[in-house]
Amino acid sequence: MIEWRWDQGRVLYFQFDVIQETAKVLVRFENRNINDDSVNDAFRSALTENVGMPFAPNRYKVNRNYARFFQCAMLARNENGSLVVSDICRLLSKENSVLSNCDDYLCEIVRRFRYPYPAFHDYDTVTPRVYPFCAVIKYLIAQKEKGKEAKVSLEEICSYVIGNSCTGLEDIAFYKRLKPTGYAVEGDGYRQLREMLAFISQLSFLKAFKGSLYLDVNGDDDVQFILDNVLQPISDAPLSNRTEEFCQITKVAQTIILPTVQKVTKAPLNISDIEFAEGKKIRVQHLRIERSPLLRKFYIAAHPEPICTACETHMQQKYPWVDYMLDLHHLLPLASVVRISNEGTSLNDMVGLCPSCHRAIHTYYKKWLQSNNQDDFRSKQEAMSVYLEAVREIT
């Protein structure tokens, strides 16, 4: 039975915006000897400054502590000191590339990441390949098709998916028939598994919350789109050389780039959205986050009192016949995905707003962006600053 492994303790580095910025630095150091002391120092400084994350400790070379992060994110690998950068990394480093969208990137990871993986010491070419993300998502779809809540816990992944030696290549009927095995991982296995799920939960149709992964789709059409376009593993014959295998797994031909998961991620617009959306892809992504039924469910559980964050109206007191009259508002830049924490999908960047304040803030955003000749906010800090400006105007 193959052990499912990940890069323990680096979950915050696997946030999509962090991965994008890391890719830009890695491309700059492509083919350079990062084991050389002077290059390593420059490499660490560039990562720390541009990515905004600490690449510590300084007493060790960067690659010693972050090699698995670079490889599991499919960005780069060190070959005898020389930094080998992947096709995926090069695409992520470019503005407005075919992989500039989180869904596009993660769908490629789902199709490509397999065990045995060259980042780990037990890599070989003989063991049958396992596509863990495909297997977990298929299990979720099987639960939905059986009429159950489409969620899976860490323990259930071990007992049903890993314990039954699922490869991710089986059909949904196979996953419907799975029986519990009682298999449990040892040592830090649960932590690594939890961090894997937190990483992949950045897909628009997944959410991770309180130790479980949830399927977040609108209907059967969305499920079929995922099956047809996402859960199609790339299964080249494995190569004996680890670097060659890494390059093969991460090789991208422009003719096979997976299109954005538009069907799953498309949010229907209504009249109240027009002044904010205007057909912009980043606006639709923002609206999609704010309309997620699962995020709303998680937010209500964490904030049972429906008090508008802007005008501070207690909505249940004002409208006692309505259970919870608050909209969700995403505070990050419009193009940002929902961020993750060590536990999974984060609610720290979500606030509850009454419908009037929510529409007013969206309109404020549109006018602010137009006046500054921008399509989006340039940083988390700028987005928060403009949000607070809007709230001050409201109050």
Disulfide bonds with the S-S distance in Angstrom:
none
